[in-house]
Amino acid sequence: MRRAEVVRVGWGALLVLAPGVVLRGAQAPQASKRAMRIARLLGSRQLVQGTVTLLGGGAHGVTRGVGAVVDGLHAGSALALAALSPRWRLTAGADAVVAAAFAATAFVATDRDTRMDRTQAGRQKPATTTPGGSS
């Protein structure tokens, strides 16, 4: 699921480098310094998470699984903000949708990786031999 990680890294970079553009695009009520810091912080998390997953090697299933949980928690907190703050409702709702999409993508990839690992483990069983050369 390399594309998802590349998209995540790109999204994180956009949040870090141009938070005002993203906030305006998400109908933020204002692009205050605090809102920009929060956007940059969330972007940094996306950059780290995407990079770790891209470079995760054989631990993709675990890395993606943890990432899916983190994204799910992020989506939940954004939904809570949307419910509690009419002023930030639209922006938080958009953030929740993005986080939920990342969570769903990571969950599906984790499930696929787990099934592939099981299949490959079944294929890699060593042949058993009995004395006398027959197997």
C-alpha positions as CSV (number, residue, x, y, z in Angstrom):
1,M,0.0,0.0,0.0
2,R,2.9,2.3,-0.9
3,R,0.6,4.9,-2.5
4,A,-1.3,5.5,0.8
5,E,2.0,6.2,2.6
6,V,3.2,8.5,-0.1
7,V,-0.1,10.4,0.0
8,R,0.2,10.6,3.8
9,V,3.7,12.0,3.6
10,G,2.6,14.5,1.0
11,W,-0.4,15.5,3.2
12,G,1.9,15.9,6.2
13,A,4.3,18.0,4.2
14,L,1.5,20.2,3.0
15,L,0.3,20.8,6.5
16,V,3.8,21.6,7.7
17,L,4.8,23.8,4.9
18,A,1.5,25.6,4.0
19,P,-0.9,25.2,7.0
20,G,-2.7,28.5,6.1
21,V,-3.6,27.1,2.6
22,V,-5.0,23.9,4.1
23,L,-6.9,25.8,6.8
24,R,-8.4,28.2,4.3
25,G,-9.3,25.3,2.0
26,A,-11.1,23.6,5.0
27,Q,-13.1,26.7,5.7
28,A,-11.3,27.4,9.0
29,P,-12.8,30.4,10.8
30,Q,-9.3,31.9,11.1
31,A,-5.8,30.9,10.4
32,S,-4.5,32.1,13.8
33,K,-0.9,31.3,14.9
34,R,-2.4,28.7,17.2
35,A,-4.4,27.0,14.4
36,M,-1.3,27.0,12.2
37,R,0.8,25.4,15.0
38,I,-1.8,22.7,15.5
39,A,-1.9,22.1,11.7
40,R,1.9,21.9,11.6
41,L,1.9,19.5,14.6
42,L,-0.7,17.2,12.9
43,G,1.3,17.4,9.7
44,S,4.5,16.4,11.5
45,R,2.7,13.4,12.9
46,Q,1.6,12.4,9.4
47,L,5.1,12.8,8.1
48,V,6.6,10.7,10.8
49,Q,3.9,8.0,10.5
50,G,4.1,7.9,6.8
51,T,7.9,7.7,6.8
52,V,8.0,5.0,9.5
53,T,5.4,2.9,7.5
54,L,7.3,3.4,4.3
55,L,10.6,2.3,5.9
56,G,9.0,-0.2,8.2
57,G,10.4,-3.2,6.4
58,G,8.9,-6.5,7.6
59,A,6.9,-4.8,10.4
60,H,4.4,-3.3,8.0
61,G,1.4,-5.1,9.6
62,V,2.3,-3.9,13.1
63,T,3.2,-0.4,12.0
64,R,0.0,-0.1,9.9
65,G,-2.1,-1.5,12.7
66,V,-0.8,1.0,15.3
67,G,-1.2,3.7,12.6
68,A,-4.8,2.7,12.0
69,V,-5.6,3.0,15.7
70,V,-3.9,6.5,15.9
71,D,-5.8,7.6,12.9
72,G,-9.1,6.3,14.4
73,L,-8.4,8.2,17.6
74,H,-7.6,11.4,15.5
75,A,-10.9,11.0,13.6
76,G,-12.8,10.6,16.9
77,S,-11.2,13.7,18.5
78,A,-11.9,15.7,15.4
79,L,-15.6,14.6,15.5
80,A,-15.7,15.6,19.1
81,L,-14.4,19.0,18.2
82,A,-16.9,19.3,15.4
83,A,-19.7,18.4,17.8
84,L,-18.6,20.8,20.5
85,S,-17.5,23.8,18.5
86,P,-19.9,25.3,16.0
87,R,-17.1,27.7,15.0
88,W,-14.7,24.9,14.0
89,R,-17.4,22.4,12.9
90,L,-16.6,22.4,9.2
91,T,-12.9,22.3,9.5
92,A,-12.9,19.6,12.2
93,G,-15.4,17.6,10.1
94,A,-13.1,17.8,7.1
95,D,-10.2,16.7,9.3
96,A,-12.2,13.8,10.7
97,V,-13.0,12.6,7.1
98,V,-9.2,12.7,6.2
99,A,-8.3,10.9,9.4
100,A,-11.0,8.3,8.9
101,A,-9.8,7.7,5.3
102,F,-6.3,7.1,6.5
103,A,-7.5,4.8,9.3
104,A,-9.6,2.8,6.8
105,T,-6.8,2.5,4.3
106,A,-4.3,1.4,7.0
107,F,-6.8,-1.1,8.4
108,V,-7.5,-2.7,5.0
109,A,-3.7,-2.8,4.3
110,T,-3.1,-4.4,7.7
111,D,-5.7,-7.0,7.1
112,R,-4.3,-7.8,3.7
113,D,-0.8,-8.0,5.0
114,T,-1.9,-10.4,7.8
115,R,-3.6,-12.7,5.3
116,M,-0.6,-12.6,3.0
117,D,1.8,-13.4,5.9
118,R,-0.4,-16.4,6.8
119,T,-0.5,-17.6,3.2
120,Q,3.3,-17.2,2.8
121,A,4.0,-18.9,6.1
122,G,1.9,-21.9,4.9
123,R,3.9,-22.1,1.7
124,Q,7.3,-21.9,3.4
125,K,6.9,-25.0,5.5
126,P,10.0,-27.1,5.1
127,A,9.4,-30.5,3.5
128,T,9.6,-33.3,6.0
129,T,11.6,-36.4,5.1
130,T,11.5,-39.8,6.5
131,P,14.5,-42.1,6.8
132,G,15.2,-43.8,3.6
133,G,14.7,-40.8,1.4
134,S,11.0,-40.6,0.8
135,S,9.0,-37.6,1.8
